[in-house]
Amino acid sequence: MRFPRLGGKHGDSTIDFHIAGHFGCAPPAPEPHAQPRPCERGCGGLGNTMKRLFSTAAMTIALSMAPATAGAHPFIVDQHNDGFVPPFFQNIQLLGPMGQEFTPSLAFLDVVELYTADMVSNDGGAALQLNIRALTIFGAILGTSLVVPLADGFFGVTHFDFPVPVPLVPGGIFVIEALVVAGQNWGVGSSGDESYPGGDQIVHGASFPDNDLWFREGLASAAEPPALLLLGSGLVVLGVVGWLRQFRFAPV
């Protein structure tokens, strides 16, 4: 399978992605004023193969040494897909709507973490935000995180707090939607295979079952707010019903 050719420009420099098998080569961070060289189809040839190995290894080392986003704090992790350093990063803007499905076992979340990266250095950094949606990436928005500013050249775990707990239904399908609200050429890390059984990655608004994002979600509080459990379930139902009514009563 192959995604469309993608590019992230910085001056005269362009980063291109080509898909080999499930995913393409993970690009190294380009040097200033240098023209990155895209992988050829299938990354064929010994020279390209060696470049791919060194490129992936260099990004893996850089990511493994990167600190977590400032402001991160401990939380109770519910669903997660984090047992690896992401070997692939995908441009959020060029592949959007972009996100990850998950199936919670808790009735609330107020923290989500993703592994993100500045795909082109010296472009001023970015600011990211997340939505939690019901059922699909086009479903009702149940909660929106605070905006997280990220410095130029950042690689690492990116921590998102939600100002109020987001109501969920345990066992239901929900979607983490990644948004770039300022800046450009920002990527989100993924496994390159089907590593999370509770949902699929979303690319261009559609399910992509052969890949999953690196993510963690859960609660910062020690326990779910008992008084909100019933209310939370009702809010989810009302949000979904309202979303469905848009289609039912839409003019033909």
Long-range contacts (C-beta under 8 A, 24 or more apart in sequence): 1-210, 3-95, 3-203, 6-91, 6-94, 6-95, 7-94, 8-91, 8-94, 8-119, 8-120, 8-184, 8-185, 9-120, 9-185, 10-120, 10-121, 10-122, 10-123, 10-185, 13-120, 15-119, 15-120, 15-185, 17-90, 17-91, 18-43, 22-192, 22-193, 22-210, 22-211, 23-88, 23-190, 23-192, 23-211, 24-88, 25-51, 25-52, 25-55, 25-56, 26-55, 26-56, 26-59, 26-87, 26-88, 26-89, 27-55, 27-59, 27-89, 27-119, 28-54, 28-55, 28-58, 28-59, 29-59, 29-62, 29-118, 29-119, 29-120, 29-121, 29-153, 30-120, 30-121, 32-121, 32-122, 56-87, 59-87, 59-89, 59-117, 59-155, 60-85, 60-87, 62-155, 63-115, 63-117, 63-155, 63-156, 63-189, 66-154, 66-155, 66-156, 66-157, 67-156, 68-156, 68-157, 68-159, 69-148, 69-150, 69-154, 69-156, 69-157, 69-158, 69-159, 71-148, 71-159, 71-161, 72-113, 72-157, 72-159, 73-159, 73-220, 74-220, 75-110, 75-111, 75-218, 75-219, 75-220, 76-106, 76-218, 76-219, 76-220, 76-221, 76-222, 77-216, 77-217, 77-218, 78-104, 78-105, 78-106, 78-109, 78-217, 78-218, 78-219, 79-103, 79-104, 79-105, 79-196, 79-198, 79-215, 79-216, 79-217, 79-218, 80-215, 80-216, 80-217, 80-218, 81-191, 81-195, 81-196, 81-212, 81-213, 81-214, 81-215, 81-216, 82-113, 82-214, 82-215, 82-216, 83-195, 84-191, 84-195, 84-214, 85-115, 85-189, 86-115, 86-189, 86-190, 86-191, 86-214, 87-191, 87-192, 88-189, 88-190, 88-191, 88-192, 88-211, 89-116, 89-117, 89-119, 89-187, 89-188, 89-189, 89-190, 90-187, 90-188, 90-190, 90-203, 91-119, 91-185, 91-186, 91-187, 92-128, 92-178, 92-179, 92-180, 92-186, 92-187, 92-188, 93-180, 93-184, 93-185, 93-186, 95-203, 95-204, 96-178, 96-179, 96-204, 96-205, 97-137, 97-138, 97-177, 97-202, 97-204, 97-205, 98-177, 98-178, 98-188, 98-202, 98-203, 99-133, 99-137, 99-175, 99-176, 99-177, 99-178, 99-201, 99-202, 99-213, 100-175, 100-176, 100-196, 100-199, 100-200, 100-201, 100-202, 100-212, 100-213, 100-215, 101-173, 101-174, 101-175, 101-198, 101-199, 101-200, 101-201, 101-202, 101-207, 102-173, 102-174, 102-175, 102-176, 102-196, 102-198, 102-199, 102-215, 102-217, 103-171, 103-172, 103-173, 103-174, 103-198, 103-199, 104-168, 104-169, 104-170, 104-171, 104-172, 104-174, 104-217, 105-170, 105-171, 106-168, 106-170, 106-218, 106-219, 106-224, 107-167, 107-168, 107-169, 107-170, 107-224, 107-229, 107-232, 107-233, 108-165, 108-166, 108-167, 108-168, 108-219, 108-224, 108-225, 108-228, 108-232, 109-143, 109-162, 109-165, 109-166, 109-168, 109-217, 109-218, 109-219, 110-161, 110-162, 110-164, 110-165, 110-166, 110-219, 110-220, 110-221, 111-159, 111-160, 111-161, 111-162, 111-216, 111-217, 111-218, 111-219, 111-220, 112-145, 112-160, 112-162, 112-176, 112-215, 112-216, 112-217, 113-157, 113-158, 113-159, 113-160, 113-215, 113-216, 113-217, 114-157, 114-158, 114-160, 114-176, 114-178, 114-188, 114-189, 114-213, 114-214, 114-215, 115-156, 115-157, 115-158, 115-188, 115-189, 115-213, 115-214, 115-215, 116-150, 116-154, 116-155, 116-156, 116-158, 116-186, 116-187, 116-188, 116-189, 117-154, 117-155, 117-156, 117-186, 117-187, 117-188, 117-189, 118-150, 118-152, 118-153, 118-154, 118-155, 118-185, 118-186, 118-187, 119-185, 119-186, 119-187, 120-184, 120-185, 121-152, 121-153, 122-152, 122-153, 123-152, 123-183, 123-184, 123-185, 124-152, 124-183, 125-149, 125-150, 125-151, 125-152, 125-153, 125-154, 125-183, 126-150, 126-180, 126-182, 126-183, 126-184, 126-185, 126-186, 127-180, 127-181, 127-182, 127-183, 128-158, 128-160, 128-178, 128-179, 128-180, 128-181, 128-186, 129-160, 129-179, 129-181, 130-160, 130-176, 130-177, 130-178, 130-179, 131-176, 131-177, 131-179, 132-162, 132-166, 132-168, 132-174, 132-175, 132-176, 132-177, 133-174, 133-175, 133-177, 134-172, 134-174, 134-175, 134-236, 134-239, 134-240, 134-243, 135-172, 135-173, 135-174, 135-175, 135-240, 135-243, 136-173, 136-175, 137-175, 137-177, 137-202, 137-205, 138-205, 139-175, 139-240, 139-243, 140-239, 140-240, 140-242, 140-243, 141-239, 142-166, 142-167, 142-168, 142-174, 142-235, 142-236, 142-239, 143-167, 147-181, 149-182, 150-183, 150-186, 161-220, 165-219, 165-221, 165-225, 165-228, 165-232, 167-228, 167-231, 167-232, 167-233, 167-235, 167-236, 168-232, 168-236, 169-233, 169-236, 172-236, 173-199, 175-199, 175-202, 176-213, 176-215, 176-217, 177-202, 188-213, 188-214, 189-213, 189-214, 190-214
